Amino acid sequence: MSGKIVGIVILACALIAGAALYYLQIYGFYREVPEAQVQLVSLTSQEPEEIATRNLQAIDADSSPIRFRACFETDMSLAMATETYELTDHTDPRNAPGWFDCFDAPALGAEIKAGTALTFLGAKNVHYGVDRIVAITEDGRGYIWHELNDCGEKSYDGTVVGEACPEQPAN
């Protein structure tokens, strides 16, 4: 009889831990970012410049530097954006939580692959080793996510970072 009780307690603990882990990963750490702005790196100044947007929705989490996601709308054409701002080769958007329904990574990835959306550099090293990527579609929808850059990939996989990377912040 005591073996059944121990088994039930272990099963109940596993279910509670699994539910808590699911909640924390999908909902718990995220927060809305009401003061977010959309910036793109200028080809001439190599500095981020704010662009005009509307209907901006953004979420972020302090638990990871690559959890930032945002959606917006803009009147800027792709032709103007490519002549003014720096394109990037990061063309694989990261998934967002299912409840953040304006950000559909598979659909955006398909648009990028089809050429109806382009990706731009929003900012370098928003966190150490992490760049902000901005995608804009032909119809003016925009998406933002964070992506590891070369320094970030080297730093997180344990290889020597090298001189081309900025100084790592002290923890």
C-alpha positions as CSV (number, residue, x, y, z in Angstrom):
1,M,0.0,0.0,0.0
2,S,2.8,2.5,0.8
3,G,4.3,1.9,-2.7
4,K,1.1,3.1,-4.3
5,I,1.2,6.3,-2.1
6,V,4.9,6.9,-3.0
7,G,4.1,6.4,-6.7
8,I,1.1,8.8,-6.6
9,V,3.2,11.4,-4.8
10,I,6.0,11.1,-7.4
11,L,3.5,11.3,-10.2
12,A,1.7,14.3,-8.7
13,C,5.1,16.1,-8.2
14,A,6.0,15.4,-11.8
15,L,2.7,16.7,-13.1
16,I,3.0,19.9,-11.0
17,A,6.6,20.4,-12.1
18,G,5.8,19.9,-15.7
19,A,2.8,22.3,-15.6
20,A,5.0,24.9,-13.8
21,L,7.8,24.5,-16.4
22,Y,5.3,24.8,-19.3
23,Y,3.8,27.9,-17.8
24,L,7.1,29.6,-17.1
25,Q,8.4,28.9,-20.6
26,I,5.3,30.0,-22.5
27,Y,3.8,32.7,-20.3
28,G,5.7,33.4,-17.1
29,F,8.8,35.3,-18.1
30,Y,7.3,37.4,-20.9
31,R,6.2,40.9,-20.5
32,E,4.8,43.5,-22.9
33,V,7.2,46.3,-24.0
34,P,5.1,49.4,-24.4
35,E,8.0,51.8,-25.0
36,A,9.5,49.8,-27.9
37,Q,10.6,51.6,-31.0
38,V,11.7,50.3,-34.4
39,Q,15.1,51.2,-35.7
40,L,17.2,50.2,-38.7
41,V,20.9,50.7,-39.2
42,S,21.6,53.4,-41.8
43,L,23.9,52.6,-44.8
44,T,25.4,56.1,-44.5
45,S,25.9,56.6,-40.8
46,Q,26.1,52.9,-39.7
47,E,23.9,54.0,-36.7
48,P,20.4,52.9,-35.9
49,E,17.7,55.3,-37.0
50,E,14.1,55.2,-35.8
51,I,11.5,54.6,-38.5
52,A,7.8,55.5,-38.6
53,T,5.5,52.7,-37.5
54,R,2.0,52.1,-36.2
55,N,0.3,49.2,-34.3
56,L,3.6,48.2,-32.6
57,Q,3.2,45.2,-30.3
58,A,6.3,43.9,-28.5
59,I,7.2,41.3,-25.9
60,D,10.5,40.5,-24.1
61,A,11.8,38.4,-21.2
62,D,14.7,39.0,-18.9
63,S,15.5,35.3,-18.9
64,S,17.1,35.3,-22.3
65,P,18.5,38.0,-24.7
66,I,16.9,36.3,-27.7
67,R,13.3,36.3,-26.5
68,F,12.4,39.7,-27.9
69,R,9.6,39.7,-30.5
70,A,7.6,42.5,-32.1
71,C,5.1,43.2,-34.8
72,F,4.3,46.5,-36.5
73,E,3.1,48.2,-39.6
74,T,5.0,50.8,-41.7
75,D,4.4,52.8,-44.9
76,M,8.0,52.5,-46.0
77,S,8.4,50.6,-49.2
78,L,11.0,47.8,-49.6
79,A,12.7,49.8,-52.4
80,M,13.2,52.8,-50.1
81,A,14.3,50.5,-47.2
82,T,16.9,48.7,-49.3
83,E,18.4,52.0,-50.5
84,T,18.6,53.5,-47.0
85,Y,19.2,50.7,-44.5
86,E,21.5,47.8,-44.1
87,L,20.3,44.4,-45.2
88,T,21.2,41.2,-43.3
89,D,21.4,37.6,-44.1
90,H,19.6,36.4,-41.0
91,T,16.5,35.0,-42.7
92,D,15.3,32.4,-40.3
93,P,12.9,34.1,-37.7
94,R,12.7,32.6,-34.3
95,N,9.4,31.2,-33.1
96,A,7.3,33.3,-30.7
97,P,4.9,32.0,-28.0
98,G,1.6,30.8,-29.5
99,W,-0.4,33.5,-27.6
100,F,1.6,36.3,-29.4
101,D,-0.4,35.7,-32.5
102,C,0.8,38.6,-34.6
103,F,4.2,36.9,-35.0
104,D,4.0,33.8,-37.2
105,A,7.6,32.7,-37.8
106,P,6.9,29.9,-40.3
107,A,4.7,32.3,-42.5
108,L,7.3,35.0,-42.2
109,G,10.1,32.6,-43.1
110,A,8.1,31.6,-46.2
111,E,7.7,35.2,-47.2
112,I,11.5,35.8,-46.8
113,K,12.3,32.8,-48.8
114,A,9.8,33.9,-51.5
115,G,11.4,37.4,-51.6
116,T,8.2,39.2,-50.5
117,A,9.9,40.2,-47.2
118,L,13.5,41.4,-46.6
119,T,15.5,41.4,-43.4
120,F,17.4,44.4,-42.1
121,L,19.8,45.0,-39.3
122,G,17.9,46.8,-36.5
123,A,20.9,47.2,-34.1
124,K,24.2,45.5,-33.4
125,N,24.8,44.1,-29.9
126,V,21.6,45.1,-28.2
127,H,22.9,42.6,-25.7
128,Y,26.4,41.2,-25.9
129,G,26.6,39.0,-29.0
130,V,22.9,39.6,-29.9
131,D,21.7,41.6,-32.9
132,R,18.2,42.9,-33.5
133,I,16.8,41.8,-36.9
134,V,13.9,43.6,-38.6
135,A,11.9,42.0,-41.4
136,I,9.6,44.1,-43.6
137,T,7.1,42.6,-46.1
138,E,5.9,44.1,-49.4
139,D,2.5,45.0,-47.8
140,G,4.1,47.0,-44.9
141,R,4.0,44.5,-42.1
142,G,7.1,44.3,-40.0
143,Y,8.6,41.9,-37.5
144,I,11.5,42.0,-35.1
145,W,13.5,39.3,-33.3
146,H,16.9,38.9,-31.8
147,E,19.6,36.7,-33.3
148,L,23.0,35.7,-32.0
149,N,25.8,37.3,-34.1
150,D,29.3,35.8,-34.6
151,C,30.6,37.0,-31.3
152,G,27.6,35.6,-29.4
153,E,27.8,32.3,-31.1
154,K,31.5,32.0,-30.2
155,S,30.9,33.2,-26.7
156,Y,28.1,30.7,-26.0
157,D,29.8,27.7,-27.6
158,G,33.1,28.3,-25.7
159,T,35.5,29.1,-28.6
160,V,37.9,32.0,-28.3
161,V,36.0,35.2,-29.0
162,G,38.9,37.2,-30.6
163,E,39.7,40.9,-31.2
164,A,36.8,41.6,-33.6
165,C,34.3,41.3,-30.7
166,P,33.5,44.1,-28.3
167,E,34.5,43.8,-24.6
168,Q,32.2,41.4,-22.7
169,P,30.3,43.1,-19.9
170,A,31.2,42.1,-16.4
171,N,28.5,40.1,-14.6
